Amino acid sequence: MAMKRDQPLALPAAALAAIVVPMLVLALAGRGGAAPARHRAPAPPIRIVPMAAEATPRLFSRPLFAPDRSVIGDGVPADAPALVGVVGRIDRDAVALVREAGGTGAARALAVGESIDGWRLVSLTIDAAYFERAGRRARVPLPGDPAVDQ
């Protein structure tokens, strides 16, 4: 293959650019940034303070994202419908599969806003259904929920 007159300089120029450009980028990145690691003061050690054993159950009994962080109900009321499953897409077309309280019959699909045994389905999450009756609100978890099985 014959070389043209301007090609002998192209290869060394490309090699030089491949070396100089990354060095220039690294040098400019160091300006205005944090001091190099060798000049930083060491981070203070992390202190781990054990929590009192009696405080732990109280912390986990309150919902983290509830506005007032108060306990929603005192467990599942005995007359609340039993949640068998949640089918569909949450916030779109999800329905709760429920059985009447104490019932052993077939499961019934219940959409948000519908009622069973006086309990109105208020909302659904991936692992629970929220019912309301006479101003009382109840969270009914799916069977096998670790928070209920404890």
Secondary structure, DSSP 4 states (H G I P E B T S, - for coil): -PPPTTHHHHHHHHHHHHHHHHHHHHHHHHTTSPPPGGGSPPPPPPP--PPPTTHHHHHHTS-SSSTT---SSSS--TTSPEEEEEES-TTTT-EEEEE-TT--S--EEEETT-EETTEEEEEE-SSEEEEEETTEEEEEEPTT-HHHH-
